[in-house]
Amino acid sequence: MTGLPPGRTSSVKAQDRTFILQTEFKTKPKRAIVTSVSLEGQVIHKVERSYLLEIENDDDLREAEASIVSQHESIARKIISDTADFIRQTKSIRISRADRLGIIPGIAYVANIEDKLSGDNPPMIYNQAKLITQIGDAIAATSRVGALKLAAIISDQGKFVLDRMEEAGHLVTLKSEAEIGSIISEIEGS
């Protein structure tokens, strides 16, 4: 295999707003070109198009790169030409915390802890996350350190981050190659 085509990142200024576009090539669970559009730090629009061709040589790689550029520029043109309509459409979208966490590179899975615990026979890691939450709440109640917002968990089951930046607690499962410090920085910024 020749490798993967590089992604693109750019900003588009329209109607006194700055949109950040990021387009990348992903291979799992299927090959696709994904463009995310952020406004004021929040992903407001996402386009994912399947890419069916194999990348076996340099020509295939150049063709994939051209597809990435085409999709990226097409969305940038849409933002510039229809900014008011684009903003109007995306203002009605409320992106959940779990969805915002799920698009961070290095995160494999995001689950609401309470939802998992209310199911039949929840995996032990969710019980452990609930106990960590309760310990954090007890410490916060008896000290000045403030509420528990993030906690890193490394166990036999894998690497996790407990996210309590919003009311619902989420357990974020990391990919094996993910670096916990980088993921925590990304989560704090999301």
N, C-alpha and C positions, 0 to 999 in steps of 0.2 A: 504494500500500500504506500502511496506517495505521501500521505499525511492528510491533515485537515486544512481546509481553507481558513485564512484569518478572518476574524470578525471586523465590524466597523462600529465606531462610536462617533457621534457628532451632535452638535446642538443646532436647533433651528429657532430663530427669534421671529415671533409673529404676534402682532397686537400686544406689544409690551410684555410678552411672556416668553420664557425660554424653555423649550421642549428638549429633552435629552433623548436621543435615539441610540439604541444599541442593537445591532444585528449580529447573530452568531449562528454557527453551524453546529447542530447537535446530532449525536448518533444514537442515543438511547432515549426512550424505548424504540424509536425509529428515527431514520435520518430525516431531518427537517431544518429549515431555515426559520429562525425565530427573531422577530423584531419586537422589542419592548420600548414603549414611549413613556417617559417620566415627565411629570410636571410638578414642580415644587416638592421634589423628593419622593413622590408617590407614583408608582406605575399606574397609568390610567388607560393604557391601550396595549394590546399584545396581538401580534399577527404570527401565526405558525403555519407554514406551508410545507407539506411533505416534499422530500427530495428523493426521487426514486432511482436516480442513476448511481451506479457504483463509482468510486474514485479509485481507479487502478493505475493511472499514469498521469503525466504532467498536463496533457490536454484535458483530461477529466477534471483535474484540479483547477485549471484556468476556467473551465466552464462553471464549476461550482462557485468560484470566486466572482464570476460575472453575475451569477444568479443572486448572490448575496448583495452585491453592489446595486443591482436592479431593484430588488425588493426594498433596500434601505432608501434609495433615492426616490422611489415611487411613494413611499410613506412620507418622506420629507416634503415632496411636492404637494401631497394631499393636505398636509398641515398648513403649508404656506397659502394654498389656493382656497381652502375652506376652513380657515382658522375658527371663525365664529361657530360654524356648524360643528366642527370637531370638538371645541370646548363644550358646547351645549350638550352634545351626545355623551361626552365623558364625565360631565359633572354629575349626571344621574347615577353613575356607576359607583358603588361603594365596595371597595376592595377590602376583603376580610383580612384580618391579621394573619391567619393561616395561609392565605393566598400570597400575601406579601412575603412571608417567610419562605414559602415554597419555591420562589423564583431565585433565591440566593444560591449562587453556585456553591456546590459542596454539601447542600442539604438534600437528603434522600427522601425524607418523609416528615410530615408535620401532623400532629394529632392533638385534639383537645383532650386534656387529661380526664376531665369529668365525664366526657362522652365515652371514653375508653373504659373508665371504671364502672360505668353504669351497664355495660354489656356483660354477657355471660363469660365467665372465666377470663378476666383481663390478664394480659401478660404482666409478669412481676415488675417490669420496669416502670409501669404506670403507678403501681402501689408505692414503689420506691420514690418516684417523683412526687407523689402526694405527701409522703412522709417528709421529704426535703422541704416541701412547701410549708408544712406545719411547723417544722423546726425553724425555718426562716421567719415565719410569722411570730413565733414565740420570742425569738431574739429581737425582732423589731419592736415588739410590745414592751420589752424590758430594757431597751437601750436606745441610743440616739443614732444608730447606724442607718435607720430608714428601712423601708420595705424591701424585701427580696425581689429583685427585678430579673436577674439572670443567674443561672448556676450551671456550671459544667459538670457533667457526669461521665466518668469513664468506668465501664464495667466489663464483665465477661461477655455481655450482650452487645457491646459496641460503644460508640461515642455519642453523647447526647448533650443537648443544651435545654435547660428548663427556662422557658420564656414566660415572664409574668409582667411584661411591659404594659399590657392591657388587662382588663378584669379577668378574662378567661385565661387559664394557664395552658400553655402548649408545651408538648414535649417534641423537640426537634431531633430527629435521627440524622446523624451525619454520615456522609459517604466515608468509606474506610481511608481514603487518601486525604480527606479534608483536615485542615489545621484548625483546632478549636479556637485559638486566639483570633485568627482571621474571621472566622464565622461569627464570633461574639462581636467583633467590631462592625461587621455588616449588619447584624441584628440590631445593634444599638442605633445605627443610622437609618433603619427602615421604619 
